[in-house]
Structure formats: C-alpha cells, structure tokens
Amino acid sequence: IDFIIDKEKAALHGISTRQITTTLQGMIQGMTPAHLHLPRERNPLYIRMIMPRKHRSGIVALTSVPLRSKTGSMVPLAELVHVQILPNQQPIYHKNLDRVVYVLADTAGRAPAEAILDMQKKLKNDPLPGGIQVNWAGEGEWKITIRVFRDMGIAFAAALTGLYILLVIQSGSFFMPVLIMTAVPLTLLGIMPGFFVLNLVAASPVGEFSNPIFFTATSMIGMIALGGIVIRNALVLIEFIHYSLNQGMDLKEAILQSGAIRMRPILLTATTTAIGAFPITLDPVFSGLAWALIFGLAASTLFTLVLIPVAYYAVYHNS
C-alpha cells in the first residue's frame, strides 16, 4: 500500500509532508514520545504509544484520522493522500532445485510445541495436494522443547532407578522399595491439576492474548527433586514402623503411632520447603520449578501420610 501525498492540498491546509508521514508512521508502527526515569531503574523506561488494532487495520480506518492544520481546523487524512494498492513482488526461494516457501510464526497463549503437534495432526487427517511436501526443519523452539522433555524424562527414570537400587541395598528387599516409591506418582496428582487451577486463577492476559503459566523444563527439574523428598518422607514412616515392631508393638498400633509421631516433622519439612520455594515463583525462568515443588509437596505429603501406612498394612497384616 502506497500513500501518495497531495502536496498542493496539504500546502493549502498548512500541513507539512513531515506531519503526514509522522502521523502515518505513528499509527502503523507506534511512537515513543517520551521516556520516564524511576528511582530504582538504571535505564530510562520509554513510553510507547500505539493506536488500537481496529483503528490501524484497514485503509478506511487509517485515512479517517484527522490532522490539525495551522488554522486549527481538523482535516481528514483521506483529503491529503491518495492510496495506491500495488502487488507485492515476493522472491522465489529454491532448495535442492525445488521451490520452497518458508513459514515462520509466533504463538500466543499456548506452547509452540502444542501448535506444531496440532498442525501435524491436521495435515495427517487432511493431506496436501500431490507435489507439495512439508518439512519441519530447523532448531525451532518446539524441537528444543520436545528434546528437553525427552532428556528430562530419561533423567527422571535414571534418578528413580538409582533411588530404587539404594533402597534395595539399605532394606535388603526388592519389594519394600516398591512400596516406598509408590508415593512418587502421587506428585503428578498435585502438579498437573495445580498448574491447571493456577492458570484459571492467576494467568493474566497480555493485550489481546492469554499468558498462561506453562509446565516447563524447570518444572520437570522440580519433579525430579520431589522424587527424593517424597521417598524420604515415606522412608521416615516405614523406618519408624520397623522400629516399633522391633519393640514388640502390634502392627496396627505401630502404623498408627508412626503416623501420629512422624506427621509433624513431615508436615514441617513440606511447609518450610514450599515457603522457601514461593519467592522463586516470581522468577520468569524458574517459576515452573517452584510451582511444581509447591503443588507436588502439597499433594504427595498428604497422600504419603495416608497411602503408605494403608499399603503397608494391606501387604504385611497377614505376615
């Protein structure tokens, strides 16, 4: 779109060419008329002004903006310019002697990996005409995201395997570590619903787009850290049950006493860890780790205090 200024009409109204071009540039690209100095900010904060999208998304909207002449009257921009629509000549790209079109896009309100997976599913159900191929190439954010989650999943499995081996060495049993580690999947019952509720309550939109709190790679790091914390809580309960049984106590009484005595240190540990992680939620990078710790601890601690004693009694009450 070319805006051709009618210099004669502009001169009759006392409006300069620079005033017209500055107005058009400010409407389309925005402008920075001033900046603000704050006491605690090292660099000045620029004040940016931009027209609402509905007032700059069409030729009619752009040319209806009035300009002030030297006499003080308001003159619509449509009287000062002629709009000419010209075809935009795009370059033709080739790769390996084939024509290619590179499609680049940004996502808002969702992770790029989710958008790519949805597009792949749509192309699978509704394939393109013959002779057209789609290659998901490059090191885009979606590829990095998938690779990171894959590596984090492998690291999580390796960490659980290492914990299982240590528990087998300590307990001398292959089944007891399985009983202790049943609390680990319970972290998911807190993390995933926790992020869902958090987005319903605390997600604030940015402009016209939503700004959700994603389950990120740092959240996976929090899950791996939670594995050790949850296993330690379960181990504390079971060790006290064994101690009470060695003192000649009945199994049911030993389980009840272990829950009553060990509840306070377990709850204190979970509470202090959650409080310590809360300031990290303000960090844009590591907030996922903090929320994963908080939600996972809240759910796994409560489930551990109930599930581990019940499971232990169900397995060993006939022994």
HELIX and SHEET records of a PDB file:
HELIX    1   1 LYS A    7  HIS A   13  1                                   7    
HELIX    2   2 THR A   17  GLN A   29  1                                  13    
HELIX    3   3 ARG A   53  HIS A   55  5                                   3    
HELIX    4   4 ILE A   59  THR A   63  1                                   5    
HELIX    5   5 LEU A   77  GLU A   79  5                                   3    
HELIX    6   6 PRO A  112  ASN A  125  1                                  14    
HELIX    7   7 GLU A  141  SER A  171  1                                  31    
HELIX    8   8 MET A  176  ILE A  180  1                                   5    
HELIX    9   9 MET A  181  ALA A  183  5                                   3    
HELIX   10  10 LEU A  186  ALA A  202  1                                  17    
HELIX   11  11 ALA A  217  ASN A  246  1                                  30    
HELIX   12  12 LEU A  251  ALA A  277  1                                  27    
HELIX   13  13 PHE A  278  LEU A  282  5                                   5    
HELIX   14  14 SER A  287  TYR A  316  1                                  30    
SHEET    1   A 2 ASP A   2  ILE A   5  0                                        
SHEET    2   A 2 VAL A  81  GLN A  84 -1                                        
SHEET    1   B 2 MET A  31  LEU A  36  0                                        
SHEET    2   B 2 LEU A  45  MET A  49 -1                                        
SHEET    1   C 2 PRO A  66  ARG A  68  0                                        
SHEET    2   C 2 MET A  74  PRO A  76 -1                                        
SHEET    1   D 2 TYR A  93  LYS A  95  0                                        
SHEET    2   D 2 ASP A  98  VAL A 100 -1                                        
END                                                                             
